[in-house]
C-alpha cells in the first residue's frame, strides 16, 4: 500500500545560480578532500601498527612504547588489535 499522492511525484528543479554552482563545486571538493584524508588515515594507522609490532618483536614492552608516545598501555594494546 502506498500513500495517496506519493506516486510519481517529481520535484521541481531549482534554477542554478552561479552561487549554487559554486556551492556544489565546493561541496564536491570538500568531499574529495575528506575521502583522501580517510584514505591517508588508514595508511598511517597500518604503518603505526607495523611499527609497534616491530618494536615489540625487538623486545620493547607495550609500557615502554606507551611511555614514548604519551599514551596508555591499553591504547597500545588496542593499536595492536
C-alpha positions in Angstrom: 0.0 0.0 0.0 1.3 3.5 -0.8 0.2 6.8 0.5 -2.1 8.6 -1.9 -0.4 11.3 -3.9 3.1 9.9 -3.4 3.4 8.1 -6.6 5.4 9.5 -9.4 6.0 12.9 -7.7 8.7 14.9 -9.5 10.4 17.7 -7.6 10.7 20.9 -9.5 14.3 21.6 -10.5 15.8 24.7 -8.7 17.2 27.2 -11.0 21.0 27.0 -10.7 22.6 30.4 -10.0 26.3 31.0 -10.0 26.2 30.9 -6.2 24.6 27.4 -6.2 27.0 26.1 -8.8 29.9 27.4 -6.6 28.4 25.8 -3.5 28.1 22.4 -5.2 31.6 22.7 -6.6 32.9 23.4 -3.2 30.9 20.6 -1.6 32.3 18.1 -4.1 35.8 19.5 -3.4 35.4 19.0 0.3 34.0 15.5 -0.2 37.1 14.6 -2.3 39.4 16.0 0.4 37.6 14.1 3.1 37.9 10.8 1.2 41.6 11.5 0.7 42.1 12.2 4.5 40.2 9.0 5.3 42.5 7.0 2.9 45.6 8.6 4.4 44.4 7.9 8.0 44.0 4.2 7.1 47.6 4.1 5.6 49.0 5.8 8.7 47.1 3.5 11.0 48.6 0.5 9.3 52.1 2.0 9.4 51.7 2.7 13.1 50.6 -0.8 13.8 53.5 -2.3 11.8 56.0 -0.1 13.7 54.5 -1.0 17.1 54.6 -4.7 16.1 58.3 -4.3 15.1 59.2 -2.6 18.4 57.5 -5.4 20.4 59.3 -8.0 18.4 62.6 -6.2 19.1 61.8 -6.6 22.8 60.3 -3.3 23.8 57.4 -3.6 26.1 53.9 -2.1 25.5 54.6 0.1 28.5 57.8 1.4 27.0 56.1 2.2 23.7 53.2 3.8 25.5 55.5 6.0 27.6 57.3 7.2 24.5 54.1 8.0 22.7 52.4 9.6 25.8 49.5 7.1 25.7 48.4 4.3 28.0 49.5 0.7 27.7 45.8 -0.1 27.0 45.9 2.3 24.0 48.9 0.3 22.6 47.0 -2.9 23.1 44.1 -1.5 21.1 46.5 -0.3 18.4 47.9 -3.8 18.1 44.4 -5.4 17.9 
